[in-house]
């Protein structure tokens, strides 16, 4: 068991967990991770913990309009530009589960049920 895997008579298991990410996916995950880490630290100002009930503000001639967070989250978006662009690129129809293909030629395995 202590011998390298290239030696005869040794045993090795190689597995792959997921697929390698491209640069756009790494940038999107990095943006989301940074945003979440900023929100989890004490004294943060990223807005993760803020429950905004305000969508429009007008004061002294300055107008600000903020997106409704419930609308953003209900559409399956994060509110972060790079993460949302990547999600739209890899899942343009906003599917909630992987697609499936059924074939009439494929025999399903027999399932035995006990009485």
N, C-alpha and C positions, 0 to 999 in steps of 0.2 A: 504494500500500500504506500510505502514511502518512496518508491521509485518513480521517476518522471513518466509521463504518459507516452513518451516516444519509445520506451523500453518494451521489449516483448513480454507478454504475460501480465501486462498491467490493464487496469480497467478505468475508463473515463466516461463521463456523461457530459455531453455538450447540449445546452439548451439556449433558446433565444426567447427573451421576454419582450414582446412588442416589436415594433419596427423602428429603425433608426430615424431620427427627426431631421428635417431639413432646417435651413437657417431661419426661415419665416416662422416655423413652429417653435424653435428655440427662443426667438425674440418675443413671441406671444406669451409663452410660458414664463419667460423672465419678467415680462411686464406684469403679469398677473401675480407672480410670486412676490415681486417687489411691492406691489400695491397691498397685498395681504400682510406682508411683514411690517410695512409702515403702519397699517391699521392695528396691528396687534401689540405694538410697542407702547409703553406708557407715555402719555403726553403727546400722542400723535395727532396729526391734523389732516390725515388723508381722506377722512370722511367715511370710512368703512362702518364705524359705529354710529354715525349720525343718522337719525330718522328724519329725513327732510320732508316736511309737509308743504314747503314753499316751492312754487314753480315759477312765479313771476314777481319781480320786485321793481318798483319805480320810486325813486327818491332823488330829489333835487336835480331833475333833468337826466338822471342816469337810469337806464332800463336794463335789467338783467332777466333773462329767461333761462331757467334750468330745466333739463328734461325730467319727465316724471319717472322716478326710479322703478315704480311698479310696472310701467309700460316697457321699460328696457328689459327687466328681468323676465317678464311674461313672454317676450319674444325670443328668449334664449340667448340674450346678449349679456355682456358684462359691464358695459359702459366704458371700457378701455379700448382705445382706437386700434392698436395692433392686434389685441386678442380678438376683437370683434371682426376685423378684416380677415384674420386667419380662419376663424370659425365659419365665416360666410364663404370662404374659398373652398374649404374641405367639405362643408355640408351646406350647399346652396339652398336646398329645399327644406332645411331645418328638420331632418328626420330624427326621430327620437330613439330609434333602434336600428341595428344593422339590417340591410335588406336580406331577403331569403329567396332561394330558388328551389322549387320543387320539380322533380322529374317523375314521370310515370314509370320510367325504367328502373328507378331506384327502389329496391325492396326494403321496406322498413323492418327493423329487427323485431322478432317475436317477443312479446311481453307476456309473461305468465303471471296471472293474478291468483292469489290464494283465496279460497272461499271464505 
